[in-house]
């Protein structure tokens, strides 16, 4: 079952790094509080190892839209908070390359 996913990446105590979104193919619609495993990618991309990301992300919310949409269910996933901006970049790249998701890195404030 194709589902939309949406999650935010942060680093440090206040740094918003970006957003990751796209479609995942899951066997069922998870409920709020369930966990999705990103431990093993859909292809040969090696798992990323950084502090703050163990590969498990909690479903924070489930949104349903009218059936006329291609994928009428969106999963709002829990925030991922990493230690550094570089760690957040590694996780975003892993989710893009390993799961076909789209990363939107925010511009760094000057």
Phi and psi restraints in degrees (range 20) as a CNS / XPLOR table:
assign (resid 1 and name C) (resid 2 and name N)
       (resid 2 and name CA) (resid 2 and name C) 1.0 -80.4 20.0 2
assign (resid 2 and name N) (resid 2 and name CA)
       (resid 2 and name C) (resid 3 and name N) 1.0 127.9 20.0 2
assign (resid 2 and name C) (resid 3 and name N)
       (resid 3 and name CA) (resid 3 and name C) 1.0 -131.0 20.0 2
assign (resid 3 and name N) (resid 3 and name CA)
       (resid 3 and name C) (resid 4 and name N) 1.0 143.1 20.0 2
assign (resid 3 and name C) (resid 4 and name N)
       (resid 4 and name CA) (resid 4 and name C) 1.0 -78.0 20.0 2
assign (resid 4 and name N) (resid 4 and name CA)
       (resid 4 and name C) (resid 5 and name N) 1.0 144.5 20.0 2
assign (resid 4 and name C) (resid 5 and name N)
       (resid 5 and name CA) (resid 5 and name C) 1.0 -128.6 20.0 2
assign (resid 5 and name N) (resid 5 and name CA)
       (resid 5 and name C) (resid 6 and name N) 1.0 152.3 20.0 2
assign (resid 5 and name C) (resid 6 and name N)
       (resid 6 and name CA) (resid 6 and name C) 1.0 -148.1 20.0 2
assign (resid 6 and name N) (resid 6 and name CA)
       (resid 6 and name C) (resid 7 and name N) 1.0 125.7 20.0 2
assign (resid 6 and name C) (resid 7 and name N)
       (resid 7 and name CA) (resid 7 and name C) 1.0 -146.3 20.0 2
assign (resid 7 and name N) (resid 7 and name CA)
       (resid 7 and name C) (resid 8 and name N) 1.0 157.2 20.0 2
assign (resid 7 and name C) (resid 8 and name N)
       (resid 8 and name CA) (resid 8 and name C) 1.0 -113.2 20.0 2
assign (resid 8 and name N) (resid 8 and name CA)
       (resid 8 and name C) (resid 9 and name N) 1.0 144.1 20.0 2
assign (resid 8 and name C) (resid 9 and name N)
       (resid 9 and name CA) (resid 9 and name C) 1.0 -112.0 20.0 2
assign (resid 9 and name N) (resid 9 and name CA)
       (resid 9 and name C) (resid 10 and name N) 1.0 133.9 20.0 2
assign (resid 9 and name C) (resid 10 and name N)
       (resid 10 and name CA) (resid 10 and name C) 1.0 -127.2 20.0 2
assign (resid 10 and name N) (resid 10 and name CA)
       (resid 10 and name C) (resid 11 and name N) 1.0 163.6 20.0 2
assign (resid 10 and name C) (resid 11 and name N)
       (resid 11 and name CA) (resid 11 and name C) 1.0 -142.4 20.0 2
assign (resid 11 and name N) (resid 11 and name CA)
       (resid 11 and name C) (resid 12 and name N) 1.0 151.9 20.0 2
assign (resid 11 and name C) (resid 12 and name N)
       (resid 12 and name CA) (resid 12 and name C) 1.0 62.0 20.0 2
assign (resid 12 and name N) (resid 12 and name CA)
       (resid 12 and name C) (resid 13 and name N) 1.0 -153.4 20.0 2
assign (resid 12 and name C) (resid 13 and name N)
       (resid 13 and name CA) (resid 13 and name C) 1.0 -91.3 20.0 2
assign (resid 13 and name N) (resid 13 and name CA)
       (resid 13 and name C) (resid 14 and name N) 1.0 -19.7 20.0 2
assign (resid 13 and name C) (resid 14 and name N)
       (resid 14 and name CA) (resid 14 and name C) 1.0 -140.8 20.0 2
assign (resid 14 and name N) (resid 14 and name CA)
       (resid 14 and name C) (resid 15 and name N) 1.0 2.4 20.0 2
assign (resid 14 and name C) (resid 15 and name N)
       (resid 15 and name CA) (resid 15 and name C) 1.0 -85.5 20.0 2
assign (resid 15 and name N) (resid 15 and name CA)
       (resid 15 and name C) (resid 16 and name N) 1.0 117.0 20.0 2
assign (resid 15 and name C) (resid 16 and name N)
       (resid 16 and name CA) (resid 16 and name C) 1.0 -85.0 20.0 2
assign (resid 16 and name N) (resid 16 and name CA)
       (resid 16 and name C) (resid 17 and name N) 1.0 119.0 20.0 2
assign (resid 16 and name C) (resid 17 and name N)
       (resid 17 and name CA) (resid 17 and name C) 1.0 -91.6 20.0 2
assign (resid 17 and name N) (resid 17 and name CA)
       (resid 17 and name C) (resid 18 and name N) 1.0 -46.4 20.0 2
assign (resid 17 and name C) (resid 18 and name N)
       (resid 18 and name CA) (resid 18 and name C) 1.0 171.0 20.0 2
assign (resid 18 and name N) (resid 18 and name CA)
       (resid 18 and name C) (resid 19 and name N) 1.0 -168.6 20.0 2
assign (resid 18 and name C) (resid 19 and name N)
       (resid 19 and name CA) (resid 19 and name C) 1.0 -131.3 20.0 2
assign (resid 19 and name N) (resid 19 and name CA)
       (resid 19 and name C) (resid 20 and name N) 1.0 144.9 20.0 2
assign (resid 19 and name C) (resid 20 and name N)
       (resid 20 and name CA) (resid 20 and name C) 1.0 -124.1 20.0 2
assign (resid 20 and name N) (resid 20 and name CA)
       (resid 20 and name C) (resid 21 and name N) 1.0 133.4 20.0 2
assign (resid 20 and name C) (resid 21 and name N)
       (resid 21 and name CA) (resid 21 and name C) 1.0 -148.4 20.0 2
assign (resid 21 and name N) (resid 21 and name CA)
       (resid 21 and name C) (resid 22 and name N) 1.0 169.9 20.0 2
assign (resid 21 and name C) (resid 22 and name N)
       (resid 22 and name CA) (resid 22 and name C) 1.0 147.8 20.0 2
assign (resid 22 and name N) (resid 22 and name CA)
       (resid 22 and name C) (resid 23 and name N) 1.0 -162.2 20.0 2
assign (resid 22 and name C) (resid 23 and name N)
       (resid 23 and name CA) (resid 23 and name C) 1.0 -111.6 20.0 2
assign (resid 23 and name N) (resid 23 and name CA)
       (resid 23 and name C) (resid 24 and name N) 1.0 140.3 20.0 2
assign (resid 23 and name C) (resid 24 and name N)
       (resid 24 and name CA) (resid 24 and name C) 1.0 -122.7 20.0 2
assign (resid 24 and name N) (resid 24 and name CA)
       (resid 24 and name C) (resid 25 and name N) 1.0 149.5 20.0 2
assign (resid 24 and name C) (resid 25 and name N)
       (resid 25 and name CA) (resid 25 and name C) 1.0 -103.0 20.0 2
assign (resid 25 and name N) (resid 25 and name CA)
       (resid 25 and name C) (resid 26 and name N) 1.0 109.2 20.0 2
assign (resid 25 and name C) (resid 26 and name N)
       (resid 26 and name CA) (resid 26 and name C) 1.0 -118.4 20.0 2
assign (resid 26 and name N) (resid 26 and name CA)
       (resid 26 and name C) (resid 27 and name N) 1.0 154.9 20.0 2
assign (resid 26 and name C) (resid 27 and name N)
       (resid 27 and name CA) (resid 27 and name C) 1.0 -71.9 20.0 2
assign (resid 27 and name N) (resid 27 and name CA)
       (resid 27 and name C) (resid 28 and name N) 1.0 -18.9 20.0 2
assign (resid 27 and name C) (resid 28 and name N)
       (resid 28 and name CA) (resid 28 and name C) 1.0 -158.3 20.0 2
assign (resid 28 and name N) (resid 28 and name CA)
       (resid 28 and name C) (resid 29 and name N) 1.0 170.5 20.0 2
assign (resid 28 and name C) (resid 29 and name N)
       (resid 29 and name CA) (resid 29 and name C) 1.0 -84.8 20.0 2
assign (resid 29 and name N) (resid 29 and name CA)
       (resid 29 and name C) (resid 30 and name N) 1.0 115.0 20.0 2
assign (resid 29 and name C) (resid 30 and name N)
       (resid 30 and name CA) (resid 30 and name C) 1.0 -68.5 20.0 2
assign (resid 30 and name N) (resid 30 and name CA)
       (resid 30 and name C) (resid 31 and name N) 1.0 157.0 20.0 2
assign (resid 30 and name C) (resid 31 and name N)
       (resid 31 and name CA) (resid 31 and name C) 1.0 -98.3 20.0 2
assign (resid 31 and name N) (resid 31 and name CA)
       (resid 31 and name C) (resid 32 and name N) 1.0 160.6 20.0 2
assign (resid 31 and name C) (resid 32 and name N)
       (resid 32 and name CA) (resid 32 and name C) 1.0 -54.8 20.0 2
assign (resid 32 and name N) (resid 32 and name CA)
       (resid 32 and name C) (resid 33 and name N) 1.0 131.3 20.0 2
assign (resid 32 and name C) (resid 33 and name N)
       (resid 33 and name CA) (resid 33 and name C) 1.0 99.6 20.0 2
assign (resid 33 and name N) (resid 33 and name CA)
       (resid 33 and name C) (resid 34 and name N) 1.0 -20.8 20.0 2
assign (resid 33 and name C) (resid 34 and name N)
       (resid 34 and name CA) (resid 34 and name C) 1.0 -67.8 20.0 2
assign (resid 34 and name N) (resid 34 and name CA)
       (resid 34 and name C) (resid 35 and name N) 1.0 165.2 20.0 2
assign (resid 34 and name C) (resid 35 and name N)
       (resid 35 and name CA) (resid 35 and name C) 1.0 -119.1 20.0 2
assign (resid 35 and name N) (resid 35 and name CA)
       (resid 35 and name C) (resid 36 and name N) 1.0 139.9 20.0 2
assign (resid 35 and name C) (resid 36 and name N)
       (resid 36 and name CA) (resid 36 and name C) 1.0 -109.8 20.0 2
assign (resid 36 and name N) (resid 36 and name CA)
       (resid 36 and name C) (resid 37 and name N) 1.0 132.5 20.0 2
assign (resid 36 and name C) (resid 37 and name N)
       (resid 37 and name CA) (resid 37 and name C) 1.0 -93.9 20.0 2
assign (resid 37 and name N) (resid 37 and name CA)
       (resid 37 and name C) (resid 38 and name N) 1.0 124.1 20.0 2
assign (resid 37 and name C) (resid 38 and name N)
       (resid 38 and name CA) (resid 38 and name C) 1.0 -110.3 20.0 2
assign (resid 38 and name N) (resid 38 and name CA)
       (resid 38 and name C) (resid 39 and name N) 1.0 26.1 20.0 2
assign (resid 38 and name C) (resid 39 and name N)
       (resid 39 and name CA) (resid 39 and name C) 1.0 -68.8 20.0 2
assign (resid 39 and name N) (resid 39 and name CA)
       (resid 39 and name C) (resid 40 and name N) 1.0 -36.7 20.0 2
assign (resid 39 and name C) (resid 40 and name N)
       (resid 40 and name CA) (resid 40 and name C) 1.0 -126.1 20.0 2
assign (resid 40 and name N) (resid 40 and name CA)
       (resid 40 and name C) (resid 41 and name N) 1.0 125.1 20.0 2
assign (resid 40 and name C) (resid 41 and name N)
       (resid 41 and name CA) (resid 41 and name C) 1.0 -72.6 20.0 2
assign (resid 41 and name N) (resid 41 and name CA)
       (resid 41 and name C) (resid 42 and name N) 1.0 170.0 20.0 2
assign (resid 41 and name C) (resid 42 and name N)
       (resid 42 and name CA) (resid 42 and name C) 1.0 -79.1 20.0 2
assign (resid 42 and name N) (resid 42 and name CA)
       (resid 42 and name C) (resid 43 and name N) 1.0 -5.1 20.0 2
assign (resid 42 and name C) (resid 43 and name N)
       (resid 43 and name CA) (resid 43 and name C) 1.0 -140.3 20.0 2
assign (resid 43 and name N) (resid 43 and name CA)
       (resid 43 and name C) (resid 44 and name N) 1.0 -153.1 20.0 2
assign (resid 43 and name C) (resid 44 and name N)
       (resid 44 and name CA) (resid 44 and name C) 1.0 -91.7 20.0 2
assign (resid 44 and name N) (resid 44 and name CA)
       (resid 44 and name C) (resid 45 and name N) 1.0 20.9 20.0 2
assign (resid 44 and name C) (resid 45 and name N)
       (resid 45 and name CA) (resid 45 and name C) 1.0 -74.1 20.0 2
assign (resid 45 and name N) (resid 45 and name CA)
       (resid 45 and name C) (resid 46 and name N) 1.0 126.6 20.0 2
assign (resid 45 and name C) (resid 46 and name N)
       (resid 46 and name CA) (resid 46 and name C) 1.0 -68.4 20.0 2
assign (resid 46 and name N) (resid 46 and name CA)
       (resid 46 and name C) (resid 47 and name N) 1.0 143.2 20.0 2
assign (resid 46 and name C) (resid 47 and name N)
       (resid 47 and name CA) (resid 47 and name C) 1.0 -58.4 20.0 2
assign (resid 47 and name N) (resid 47 and name CA)
       (resid 47 and name C) (resid 48 and name N) 1.0 146.5 20.0 2
assign (resid 47 and name C) (resid 48 and name N)
       (resid 48 and name CA) (resid 48 and name C) 1.0 -88.7 20.0 2
assign (resid 48 and name N) (resid 48 and name CA)
       (resid 48 and name C) (resid 49 and name N) 1.0 138.5 20.0 2
assign (resid 48 and name C) (resid 49 and name N)
       (resid 49 and name CA) (resid 49 and name C) 1.0 -119.8 20.0 2
assign (resid 49 and name N) (resid 49 and name CA)
       (resid 49 and name C) (resid 50 and name N) 1.0 104.7 20.0 2
assign (resid 49 and name C) (resid 50 and name N)
       (resid 50 and name CA) (resid 50 and name C) 1.0 -143.0 20.0 2
assign (resid 50 and name N) (resid 50 and name CA)
       (resid 50 and name C) (resid 51 and name N) 1.0 151.8 20.0 2
assign (resid 50 and name C) (resid 51 and name N)
       (resid 51 and name CA) (resid 51 and name C) 1.0 -62.5 20.0 2
assign (resid 51 and name N) (resid 51 and name CA)
       (resid 51 and name C) (resid 52 and name N) 1.0 132.6 20.0 2
assign (resid 51 and name C) (resid 52 and name N)
       (resid 52 and name CA) (resid 52 and name C) 1.0 98.9 20.0 2
assign (resid 52 and name N) (resid 52 and name CA)
       (resid 52 and name C) (resid 53 and name N) 1.0 -7.1 20.0 2
assign (resid 52 and name C) (resid 53 and name N)
       (resid 53 and name CA) (resid 53 and name C) 1.0 -134.2 20.0 2
assign (resid 53 and name N) (resid 53 and name CA)
       (resid 53 and name C) (resid 54 and name N) 1.0 109.2 20.0 2
assign (resid 53 and name C) (resid 54 and name N)
       (resid 54 and name CA) (resid 54 and name C) 1.0 -102.4 20.0 2
assign (resid 54 and name N) (resid 54 and name CA)
       (resid 54 and name C) (resid 55 and name N) 1.0 5.9 20.0 2
assign (resid 54 and name C) (resid 55 and name N)
       (resid 55 and name CA) (resid 55 and name C) 1.0 92.3 20.0 2
assign (resid 55 and name N) (resid 55 and name CA)
       (resid 55 and name C) (resid 56 and name N) 1.0 -8.3 20.0 2
assign (resid 55 and name C) (resid 56 and name N)
       (resid 56 and name CA) (resid 56 and name C) 1.0 -107.7 20.0 2
assign (resid 56 and name N) (resid 56 and name CA)
       (resid 56 and name C) (resid 57 and name N) 1.0 130.2 20.0 2
assign (resid 56 and name C) (resid 57 and name N)
       (resid 57 and name CA) (resid 57 and name C) 1.0 -128.5 20.0 2
assign (resid 57 and name N) (resid 57 and name CA)
       (resid 57 and name C) (resid 58 and name N) 1.0 131.5 20.0 2
assign (resid 57 and name C) (resid 58 and name N)
       (resid 58 and name CA) (resid 58 and name C) 1.0 -83.5 20.0 2
assign (resid 58 and name N) (resid 58 and name CA)
       (resid 58 and name C) (resid 59 and name N) 1.0 142.4 20.0 2
assign (resid 58 and name C) (resid 59 and name N)
       (resid 59 and name CA) (resid 59 and name C) 1.0 -78.8 20.0 2
assign (resid 59 and name N) (resid 59 and name CA)
       (resid 59 and name C) (resid 60 and name N) 1.0 116.1 20.0 2
assign (resid 59 and name C) (resid 60 and name N)
       (resid 60 and name CA) (resid 60 and name C) 1.0 -89.1 20.0 2
assign (resid 60 and name N) (resid 60 and name CA)
       (resid 60 and name C) (resid 61 and name N) 1.0 -24.9 20.0 2
assign (resid 60 and name C) (resid 61 and name N)
       (resid 61 and name CA) (resid 61 and name C) 1.0 -166.9 20.0 2
assign (resid 61 and name N) (resid 61 and name CA)
       (resid 61 and name C) (resid 62 and name N) 1.0 157.6 20.0 2
assign (resid 61 and name C) (resid 62 and name N)
       (resid 62 and name CA) (resid 62 and name C) 1.0 -127.6 20.0 2
assign (resid 62 and name N) (resid 62 and name CA)
       (resid 62 and name C) (resid 63 and name N) 1.0 124.6 20.0 2
assign (resid 62 and name C) (resid 63 and name N)
       (resid 63 and name CA) (resid 63 and name C) 1.0 -115.3 20.0 2
assign (resid 63 and name N) (resid 63 and name CA)
       (resid 63 and name C) (resid 64 and name N) 1.0 134.0 20.0 2
assign (resid 63 and name C) (resid 64 and name N)
       (resid 64 and name CA) (resid 64 and name C) 1.0 -110.1 20.0 2
assign (resid 64 and name N) (resid 64 and name CA)
       (resid 64 and name C) (resid 65 and name N) 1.0 139.1 20.0 2
assign (resid 64 and name C) (resid 65 and name N)
       (resid 65 and name CA) (resid 65 and name C) 1.0 -121.9 20.0 2
assign (resid 65 and name N) (resid 65 and name CA)
       (resid 65 and name C) (resid 66 and name N) 1.0 168.3 20.0 2
assign (resid 65 and name C) (resid 66 and name N)
       (resid 66 and name CA) (resid 66 and name C) 1.0 -55.8 20.0 2
assign (resid 66 and name N) (resid 66 and name CA)
       (resid 66 and name C) (resid 67 and name N) 1.0 148.7 20.0 2
assign (resid 66 and name C) (resid 67 and name N)
       (resid 67 and name CA) (resid 67 and name C) 1.0 -61.4 20.0 2
assign (resid 67 and name N) (resid 67 and name CA)
       (resid 67 and name C) (resid 68 and name N) 1.0 -14.4 20.0 2
assign (resid 67 and name C) (resid 68 and name N)
       (resid 68 and name CA) (resid 68 and name C) 1.0 -69.2 20.0 2
assign (resid 68 and name N) (resid 68 and name CA)
       (resid 68 and name C) (resid 69 and name N) 1.0 -16.4 20.0 2
assign (resid 68 and name C) (resid 69 and name N)
       (resid 69 and name CA) (resid 69 and name C) 1.0 -78.9 20.0 2
assign (resid 69 and name N) (resid 69 and name CA)
       (resid 69 and name C) (resid 70 and name N) 1.0 152.1 20.0 2
assign (resid 69 and name C) (resid 70 and name N)
       (resid 70 and name CA) (resid 70 and name C) 1.0 -60.3 20.0 2
assign (resid 70 and name N) (resid 70 and name CA)
       (resid 70 and name C) (resid 71 and name N) 1.0 -48.0 20.0 2
assign (resid 70 and name C) (resid 71 and name N)
       (resid 71 and name CA) (resid 71 and name C) 1.0 -124.6 20.0 2
assign (resid 71 and name N) (resid 71 and name CA)
       (resid 71 and name C) (resid 72 and name N) 1.0 98.3 20.0 2
assign (resid 71 and name C) (resid 72 and name N)
       (resid 72 and name CA) (resid 72 and name C) 1.0 -79.8 20.0 2
assign (resid 72 and name N) (resid 72 and name CA)
       (resid 72 and name C) (resid 73 and name N) 1.0 1.7 20.0 2
assign (resid 72 and name C) (resid 73 and name N)
       (resid 73 and name CA) (resid 73 and name C) 1.0 -121.4 20.0 2
assign (resid 73 and name N) (resid 73 and name CA)
       (resid 73 and name C) (resid 74 and name N) 1.0 129.2 20.0 2
assign (resid 73 and name C) (resid 74 and name N)
       (resid 74 and name CA) (resid 74 and name C) 1.0 -119.3 20.0 2
assign (resid 74 and name N) (resid 74 and name CA)
       (resid 74 and name C) (resid 75 and name N) 1.0 131.1 20.0 2
assign (resid 74 and name C) (resid 75 and name N)
       (resid 75 and name CA) (resid 75 and name C) 1.0 -99.8 20.0 2
assign (resid 75 and name N) (resid 75 and name CA)
       (resid 75 and name C) (resid 76 and name N) 1.0 121.3 20.0 2
assign (resid 75 and name C) (resid 76 and name N)
       (resid 76 and name CA) (resid 76 and name C) 1.0 -88.1 20.0 2
assign (resid 76 and name N) (resid 76 and name CA)
       (resid 76 and name C) (resid 77 and name N) 1.0 113.8 20.0 2
assign (resid 76 and name C) (resid 77 and name N)
       (resid 77 and name CA) (resid 77 and name C) 1.0 -93.3 20.0 2
assign (resid 77 and name N) (resid 77 and name CA)
       (resid 77 and name C) (resid 78 and name N) 1.0 153.8 20.0 2
assign (resid 77 and name C) (resid 78 and name N)
       (resid 78 and name CA) (resid 78 and name C) 1.0 -62.1 20.0 2
assign (resid 78 and name N) (resid 78 and name CA)
       (resid 78 and name C) (resid 79 and name N) 1.0 153.3 20.0 2
assign (resid 78 and name C) (resid 79 and name N)
       (resid 79 and name CA) (resid 79 and name C) 1.0 -65.1 20.0 2
assign (resid 79 and name N) (resid 79 and name CA)
       (resid 79 and name C) (resid 80 and name N) 1.0 147.5 20.0 2
assign (resid 79 and name C) (resid 80 and name N)
       (resid 80 and name CA) (resid 80 and name C) 1.0 -111.2 20.0 2
assign (resid 80 and name N) (resid 80 and name CA)
       (resid 80 and name C) (resid 81 and name N) 1.0 121.9 20.0 2
assign (resid 80 and name C) (resid 81 and name N)
       (resid 81 and name CA) (resid 81 and name C) 1.0 -112.9 20.0 2
assign (resid 81 and name N) (resid 81 and name CA)
       (resid 81 and name C) (resid 82 and name N) 1.0 115.7 20.0 2
assign (resid 81 and name C) (resid 82 and name N)
       (resid 82 and name CA) (resid 82 and name C) 1.0 -103.6 20.0 2
assign (resid 82 and name N) (resid 82 and name CA)
       (resid 82 and name C) (resid 83 and name N) 1.0 167.6 20.0 2
assign (resid 82 and name C) (resid 83 and name N)
       (resid 83 and name CA) (resid 83 and name C) 1.0 -76.4 20.0 2
assign (resid 83 and name N) (resid 83 and name CA)
       (resid 83 and name C) (resid 84 and name N) 1.0 -39.9 20.0 2
assign (resid 83 and name C) (resid 84 and name N)
       (resid 84 and name CA) (resid 84 and name C) 1.0 -130.2 20.0 2
assign (resid 84 and name N) (resid 84 and name CA)
       (resid 84 and name C) (resid 85 and name N) 1.0 163.5 20.0 2
assign (resid 84 and name C) (resid 85 and name N)
       (resid 85 and name CA) (resid 85 and name C) 1.0 -61.4 20.0 2
assign (resid 85 and name N) (resid 85 and name CA)
       (resid 85 and name C) (resid 86 and name N) 1.0 -39.3 20.0 2
assign (resid 85 and name C) (resid 86 and name N)
       (resid 86 and name CA) (resid 86 and name C) 1.0 -64.2 20.0 2
assign (resid 86 and name N) (resid 86 and name CA)
       (resid 86 and name C) (resid 87 and name N) 1.0 -38.8 20.0 2
assign (resid 86 and name C) (resid 87 and name N)
       (resid 87 and name CA) (resid 87 and name C) 1.0 -62.9 20.0 2
assign (resid 87 and name N) (resid 87 and name CA)
       (resid 87 and name C) (resid 88 and name N) 1.0 -41.2 20.0 2
assign (resid 87 and name C) (resid 88 and name N)
       (resid 88 and name CA) (resid 88 and name C) 1.0 -63.0 20.0 2
assign (resid 88 and name N) (resid 88 and name CA)
       (resid 88 and name C) (resid 89 and name N) 1.0 -40.0 20.0 2
assign (resid 88 and name C) (resid 89 and name N)
       (resid 89 and name CA) (resid 89 and name C) 1.0 -63.3 20.0 2
assign (resid 89 and name N) (resid 89 and name CA)
       (resid 89 and name C) (resid 90 and name N) 1.0 -41.1 20.0 2
assign (resid 89 and name C) (resid 90 and name N)
       (resid 90 and name CA) (resid 90 and name C) 1.0 -62.4 20.0 2
assign (resid 90 and name N) (resid 90 and name CA)
       (resid 90 and name C) (resid 91 and name N) 1.0 -42.5 20.0 2
assign (resid 90 and name C) (resid 91 and name N)
       (resid 91 and name CA) (resid 91 and name C) 1.0 -66.7 20.0 2
assign (resid 91 and name N) (resid 91 and name CA)
       (resid 91 and name C) (resid 92 and name N) 1.0 -42.6 20.0 2
assign (resid 91 and name C) (resid 92 and name N)
       (resid 92 and name CA) (resid 92 and name C) 1.0 -60.4 20.0 2
assign (resid 92 and name N) (resid 92 and name CA)
       (resid 92 and name C) (resid 93 and name N) 1.0 -46.2 20.0 2
assign (resid 92 and name C) (resid 93 and name N)
       (resid 93 and name CA) (resid 93 and name C) 1.0 -61.3 20.0 2
assign (resid 93 and name N) (resid 93 and name CA)
       (resid 93 and name C) (resid 94 and name N) 1.0 -41.6 20.0 2
assign (resid 93 and name C) (resid 94 and name N)
       (resid 94 and name CA) (resid 94 and name C) 1.0 -60.9 20.0 2
assign (resid 94 and name N) (resid 94 and name CA)
       (resid 94 and name C) (resid 95 and name N) 1.0 -44.8 20.0 2
assign (resid 94 and name C) (resid 95 and name N)
       (resid 95 and name CA) (resid 95 and name C) 1.0 -67.3 20.0 2
assign (resid 95 and name N) (resid 95 and name CA)
       (resid 95 and name C) (resid 96 and name N) 1.0 -34.3 20.0 2
assign (resid 95 and name C) (resid 96 and name N)
       (resid 96 and name CA) (resid 96 and name C) 1.0 -69.0 20.0 2
assign (resid 96 and name N) (resid 96 and name CA)
       (resid 96 and name C) (resid 97 and name N) 1.0 -53.9 20.0 2
assign (resid 96 and name C) (resid 97 and name N)
       (resid 97 and name CA) (resid 97 and name C) 1.0 -74.2 20.0 2
assign (resid 97 and name N) (resid 97 and name CA)
       (resid 97 and name C) (resid 98 and name N) 1.0 -35.7 20.0 2
assign (resid 97 and name C) (resid 98 and name N)
       (resid 98 and name CA) (resid 98 and name C) 1.0 -85.9 20.0 2
assign (resid 98 and name N) (resid 98 and name CA)
       (resid 98 and name C) (resid 99 and name N) 1.0 -23.7 20.0 2
assign (resid 98 and name C) (resid 99 and name N)
       (resid 99 and name CA) (resid 99 and name C) 1.0 -131.2 20.0 2
assign (resid 99 and name N) (resid 99 and name CA)
       (resid 99 and name C) (resid 100 and name N) 1.0 2.0 20.0 2
assign (resid 99 and name C) (resid 100 and name N)
       (resid 100 and name CA) (resid 100 and name C) 1.0 71.8 20.0 2
assign (resid 100 and name N) (resid 100 and name CA)
       (resid 100 and name C) (resid 101 and name N) 1.0 21.7 20.0 2
assign (resid 100 and name C) (resid 101 and name N)
       (resid 101 and name CA) (resid 101 and name C) 1.0 -85.4 20.0 2
assign (resid 101 and name N) (resid 101 and name CA)
       (resid 101 and name C) (resid 102 and name N) 1.0 166.9 20.0 2
assign (resid 101 and name C) (resid 102 and name N)
       (resid 102 and name CA) (resid 102 and name C) 1.0 -108.6 20.0 2
assign (resid 102 and name N) (resid 102 and name CA)
       (resid 102 and name C) (resid 103 and name N) 1.0 125.7 20.0 2
assign (resid 102 and name C) (resid 103 and name N)
       (resid 103 and name CA) (resid 103 and name C) 1.0 -101.0 20.0 2
assign (resid 103 and name N) (resid 103 and name CA)
       (resid 103 and name C) (resid 104 and name N) 1.0 135.4 20.0 2
assign (resid 103 and name C) (resid 104 and name N)
       (resid 104 and name CA) (resid 104 and name C) 1.0 -120.6 20.0 2
assign (resid 104 and name N) (resid 104 and name CA)
       (resid 104 and name C) (resid 105 and name N) 1.0 97.3 20.0 2
assign (resid 104 and name C) (resid 105 and name N)
       (resid 105 and name CA) (resid 105 and name C) 1.0 -81.3 20.0 2
assign (resid 105 and name N) (resid 105 and name CA)
       (resid 105 and name C) (resid 106 and name N) 1.0 127.5 20.0 2
assign (resid 105 and name C) (resid 106 and name N)
       (resid 106 and name CA) (resid 106 and name C) 1.0 -73.4 20.0 2
assign (resid 106 and name N) (resid 106 and name CA)
       (resid 106 and name C) (resid 107 and name N) 1.0 150.3 20.0 2
assign (resid 106 and name C) (resid 107 and name N)
       (resid 107 and name CA) (resid 107 and name C) 1.0 -68.9 20.0 2
assign (resid 107 and name N) (resid 107 and name CA)
       (resid 107 and name C) (resid 108 and name N) 1.0 139.4 20.0 2
assign (resid 107 and name C) (resid 108 and name N)
       (resid 108 and name CA) (resid 108 and name C) 1.0 -72.6 20.0 2
assign (resid 108 and name N) (resid 108 and name CA)
       (resid 108 and name C) (resid 109 and name N) 1.0 133.0 20.0 2
assign (resid 108 and name C) (resid 109 and name N)
       (resid 109 and name CA) (resid 109 and name C) 1.0 -67.5 20.0 2
assign (resid 109 and name N) (resid 109 and name CA)
       (resid 109 and name C) (resid 110 and name N) 1.0 139.7 20.0 2
